[in-house]
Each structure stands twice: as C-alpha cells, then as structure tokens.
Amino acid sequence: MLSVRGISAVYPGGIRAFADVSFEAKAGENIALVGANGAGKTSLLLALVGILPLSSGSVSVAGVELDPDNPGDLRRKVGLVFQNPEDQLFMPSIYEDLVFGPRNLGLSEEDAARRAAGALELLGISRLKDRSPLRLSGGEKRLAAIATVLTMRPEVMLFDEPTAFLDPRARRSLIAALKPLPHTKIIATHDLPFAAQLCARALILKDGGIRAQGSTEALFGDSALMEECGL
C-alpha cells in the first residue's frame, strides 16, 4: 500500500529535516509516528504528500509514485489532516468546506453533496453541516477537518498531532471516530496512550531518523528507549 524507501529532505539553508527514512504500511494498517519536538514527524508527513520536496528516495501508494514535478496523482490517494483544524476550515460553513475539494475535482454538485453527507455521517457529525467553523468546539473542529479529507476519498490518511488542544471528552470522541475508518493511517503524535489505542505498530524518530520500529506495546514499554528519545 504505502512504500517509503530511503527518503531524505532538507529545508532551505541546508537544515536537515530527516534522512534515510524507510518503512512500509499495509492496507488498513495504523502506524504511530512518535518522537520529541524537532525529531522530524511533521516534516515527514509533509514530504509524503510532496509539500516538502525530497532530496533522495521515493514514496509510492498502491503503485503510484510521488512525482516531485507533478504530485497531484499521489495526493489523490493521500489525505493530510493538519495539527490546526483552522488550516483546513476556511469557508463560511462546514458544508462549504466539505464540498470545496470535490468541486475542485470537477464533481457535480450532487456528487459533492453526497460525499459531504457521507463523511459527516461516517464521523457522526451531521449536526455540524450548516454550522460556522468559528462556532465549533476544538473537538468538533478536529472531526470536521477530518471529514474534509474523507470527502476526497484517500486511501492513506496522515494525522499531525490529532489530539493537540483536545479535552478528555473530545479525545475519546476522536478515538471512537478514527477506529472504524478503514484507511491506512500514519499518526504523528506525542500522545502515547492515544497511539497505543489506535496503532499496533510504531516508528520512533530521533534527530531526523528512525531510531526504532516495532509493536507499540514493545516500544512504549522500553523505558530506556523512551527516555533516550525524549518521550
């Protein structure tokens, strides 16, 4: 499904984002991407959709390779949910946010509306359809942002710190919403209990590289490793 082979990326000015990262994700698999601040988690997610250009290596989803000159083909298969929902919610109503992407794909109004309704129902937030993003709670904004990605029908979903700024109730609602989703998910998070509930496997980043990978139970139970990686 998702194949990441030896990828590296450098920010302008020569600052290394990450180096020589490789991993595979099977269809429907949930993988936690954990590491201290500055370890490269967000940079890696941005690179997987072509926002941060690769300096080496390759990314493919279901056989479709990331082309740095034309990333659109791969982006149709991968959806990124940003840490701040306000980066994705910018229209007057949640419905307008939901149909924005499908409209830009050239879908009819009927098909766009059908996708919007399906995403809202899947996450249990149909009540938010006509609400303004400005009048939603943090948890509601998070679910609405996820819904906008679902309308694009990705095969892989990337999440950047999805529990950030959420209270315990909203966090529980998020877990309940994400568990049934059949997509392959890569979840970058500091929230180890959250990661353990959703992901059977984890990648631990340190200083822009993979320090360890394996089962969440084994890795998170290794206190020396967690301390070494600042977790």
Sequence and secondary structure as in RCSB ss.txt:
>XXXX:A:sequence
MLSVRGISAVYPGGIRAFADVSFEAKAGENIALVGANGAGKTSLLLALVGILPLSSGSVSVAGVELDPDNPGDLR
RKVGLVFQNPEDQLFMPSIYEDLVFGPRNLGLSEEDAARRAAGALELLGISRLKDRSPLRLSGGEKRLAAIATVL
TMRPEVMLFDEPTAFLDPRARRSLIAALKPLPHTKIIATHDLPFAAQLCARALILKDGGIRAQGSTEALFGDSAL
MEECGL
>XXXX:A:secstr
 EEEEEEEEEETTTEEEEEEEEEEE TT EEEEE STTSSHHHHHHHHTTSS  SEEEEEETTEE  TT THHHH
TTEEEE SSGGGT  SSSHHHHHHHHHHHTT  HHHHHHHHHHHHHHHT GGGTT  GGGS HHHHHHHHHHHHH
TT  SEEEEESTTTT  HHHHHHHHHHHTT  SEEEEE S HHHHHHH SEEEEEETTEEEEEEEHHHHHT HHH
HHHTT 
